[in-house]
């Protein structure tokens, strides 16, 4: 889909699914909400990861694709590790409900930042993204 219609067409639903999964999880409680949250999260990341990898390939020169993939993987791993530590400290102070709601806000903010950056860099957003 993103190869034919642009990354934004697939990226937006992926982020929205991820945000909905976090908001659903913040509601807490039942097994049904946990299952729904997990399903939305799986669908969201299942959409996002290939789209982001595709963007990486399109935006990197042929000679720097290996470096770009390595940096993407390293940044993801650092984000998972640092995020776990930071959100863990937040959960001690305010509880998991607010951690998931805060993470949803961060993901929604990332989508807003994507659109702001694409608007500033119209040469990237026309036809490519």
N, C-alpha and C positions, 0 to 999 in steps of 0.2 A: 504494500500500500504506500509506504513512504517513498519507495523508489519511483512510483508512478505519479503520485499526487503531492509529494513533498513531505518532509519530516513533521511539520507542524500538524498535519492532518492526523498522524498517529500519535505524536507526542502529547497533544492536549488530552485525548481520552486516557492515555496511560497515566498521566499525572492526576487527572480527575479521579480515576479508579484508586490510585494510591492514597490520595487525600480522603476519599470516602472510606477506605479501609481503616485509616487511622482514626477518623471521626467515629466510625462504627465501634472500633475497639475502645475508644474513650467512653462510650456509653456503658461498657462493662457488662457484667452480669452473666447472662445465660450462655449455654453452649451454642445456641443458634447464632447469637451475635458474634461469638468467637469464630464460628465456622464461616459466617458471612464475611467477616473481616479478613480472614485468611484467604478466602476465595478472591475477594476484591484485590488484595495485596498481590496474590499470585498472578492474576490477570494484568494488573497494573505494571508490575515489574517484567512480566512476560512481554508486554508491549514496549516498555521503555528501554530495556537493555539492547535489543537489536536496533532500535531507532538511534540510540546514542552511539552505538558502534558504527552504524552507517554514516552518521554525521561526522564521526571521527575520520572515517576513510575519505569522505568527500572533502573535508576541510584540511586534510593533511596532504602534503606533497608525497609523491611516491617514495622519495628518499627518506622521509621522516615518519612513515607509518608505523614502523616497529617501535620507535621511541614514543610516539603518541599512544600506542596501545599499552606500552609499559607504564607510562605516566597515568593513563586512565585507570589501569588496574591498581597501581600503587595508591592513587588518590582515593579510589573506592575503598580499599582495605584500610587506609588511614582513617577515612570517614566512618567506617563501621566501628573501628576500635575506639577512636576518640569520641564518637557519638554515644557509644555504649557507656563510656566512663562519665561523660558530661550529663547525659540523660539519667544515668543511675544516681548521680548526686542530686539532680533535680527531683527525682522520684522520692528520695529520702526526705526532702523538704516539703513537697506538696502532694505526693501520691501519683500513682500511675495514670489515673484519669487525665490529669493535667499534662503529663508527659506526652501522651498520645495526641491530645488536643494541640499542644505546642508543636509537636512534630508535623501535624497536619498543616498548621499555619506556616511553618518553615517550607514545606513542600509547595503550598499555594503561592508563597512569596517567590519561590524559585521559578514558577511558571510566569508570574508577573515580570520578573527580571528577564526571562527569556524574551518576552514580547518587547520589553523596553530596549534590550540590546539589538534585537532584530530590526526595530524601527530606526535605531541609530545607524545601523549598518545595512542599509537597504540593498547594497550590492550583494550581500550574503543572502538576504531573504528572497530575492527575486529568482524564481525558478529552482533554486538550490534547496531552500528550506521550506 
